[in-house]
Amino acid sequence: MVTGRFSVSTASGMEFVDITANLQRIIDENDVASGLLVAYNPHTTAGITINEGADPAVQSDLIGIFRRIIPLEYPYKHQEGNSPSHMMATLTGSSVTVIIEDGRLILGTWQRIFFCEYDGPRNRKVWWKILRD
């Protein structure tokens, strides 16, 4: 079992950052042939998800839909001003688990792993753990 973390810097208030290559590099550096990779986000106003990475319009559409279903203006009781970010983070969740086979992440043809920023710009961390077979 190996574990670690890496930084993700975001440039805007809401954005999806493709972290697939970072995670694959970790697998390569640790010479992992088979197992499971868990990527975990320890932040309450950000998430991690797997979705289409071939067309950036998908990420833009997701952000647009999140903005429509989670009102920016609402009588939120949380007073920091980032309540919508907490709600959006709940929608995407805080972790993903991906199978590793033959040294590669097992993802669908169009799938990528995204760090989802909802309260940026920020410098964030992603924690990871690899469980080897």
C-alpha positions in Angstrom: 0.0 0.0 0.0 1.3 3.5 -0.9 -0.2 6.8 -0.1 0.5 10.5 -0.7 -0.9 13.8 -1.9 -0.5 16.4 -4.5 -1.5 20.0 -5.0 -4.2 21.4 -7.4 -4.3 25.1 -8.1 -7.5 26.6 -9.5 -7.8 29.8 -11.3 -11.5 30.6 -11.2 -14.4 30.4 -8.8 -15.8 27.2 -10.4 -13.8 24.9 -12.6 -13.1 21.2 -13.3 -9.4 20.3 -13.3 -8.4 17.1 -15.1 -6.2 15.1 -12.6 -6.1 11.8 -14.5 -2.5 12.3 -15.7 -1.3 13.1 -12.2 -2.9 9.9 -10.9 -1.5 7.8 -13.7 2.0 9.2 -13.1 1.7 8.1 -9.5 0.8 4.6 -10.6 3.8 4.6 -13.0 6.2 5.9 -10.4 5.2 3.3 -7.9 5.3 0.5 -10.5 1.8 -0.7 -9.7 0.5 -3.4 -12.0 -2.9 -4.2 -10.4 -5.0 -2.9 -7.5 -7.2 0.0 -6.6 -6.6 3.7 -6.5 -8.6 6.0 -4.2 -8.4 9.7 -4.8 -9.8 11.8 -1.9 -10.5 15.5 -1.6 -10.3 16.8 2.0 -12.1 20.1 1.2 -15.8 20.8 1.9 -16.2 23.2 -1.0 -14.7 21.1 -3.8 -15.3 17.6 -5.1 -13.9 14.8 -7.2 -15.8 13.1 -10.0 -15.4 10.9 -13.1 -17.0 12.2 -16.3 -16.3 12.8 -20.0 -13.0 14.5 -20.7 -13.0 14.6 -24.5 -15.3 17.6 -24.8 -14.7 20.5 -22.4 -18.3 21.5 -23.0 -19.4 18.7 -20.6 -17.6 20.3 -17.7 -19.0 23.7 -18.6 -22.5 22.2 -18.8 -22.1 20.5 -15.4 -21.1 23.8 -13.8 -24.0 25.6 -15.6 -26.5 23.0 -14.3 -25.1 23.1 -10.8 -25.6 26.9 -10.8 -29.2 26.4 -11.9 -30.2 23.8 -9.4 -28.3 25.3 -6.5 -29.3 29.0 -6.0 -26.5 31.4 -5.3 -29.1 33.6 -3.6 -31.0 31.8 -0.9 -31.4 32.4 2.9 -28.5 30.2 3.7 -27.7 30.1 7.5 -24.0 29.4 6.9 -22.6 32.9 7.0 -19.2 32.5 5.2 -20.9 33.3 1.8 -19.9 30.0 0.2 -22.9 27.8 1.0 -23.6 27.0 -2.7 -20.1 25.6 -2.9 -20.9 23.2 0.0 -24.0 22.1 -1.8 -22.3 21.5 -5.1 -19.5 19.5 -3.4 -22.1 17.2 -2.0 -23.4 16.5 -5.5 -20.0 15.4 -6.8 -18.7 13.7 -3.6 -15.3 13.7 -2.1 -13.6 10.6 -3.5 -13.4 8.2 -6.4 -12.1 4.6 -6.5 -10.6 3.3 -9.8 -9.4 -0.2 -10.7 -5.8 -0.5 -11.9 -5.0 -3.3 -14.4 -1.8 -3.8 -16.4 -0.4 -0.6 -14.8 -3.2 1.6 -16.2 -6.3 3.2 -14.7 -9.4 1.4 -15.9 -11.5 4.2 -17.3 -14.1 4.3 -20.1 -13.1 5.6 -23.5 -14.1 9.2 -22.7 -13.7 9.2 -19.0 -11.3 11.4 -17.0 -11.0 12.1 -13.3 -11.7 15.7 -12.3 -11.0 17.8 -9.3 -14.1 20.0 -9.0 -13.5 23.5 -7.6 -16.6 25.4 -6.4 -15.0 28.1 -4.2 -11.9 29.2 -6.0 -9.5 30.3 -6.9 -7.6 28.2 -4.3 -4.6 25.9 -3.7 -6.0 22.5 -2.8 -4.8 19.0 -2.0 -5.8 15.7 -3.3 -4.9 12.7 -1.2 -4.4 9.3 -2.8 -3.9 5.7 -1.8 -3.1 2.6 -3.9 -4.1 -0.8 -2.6 -2.1 -3.4 -4.6 -3.3 -6.8 -5.5 
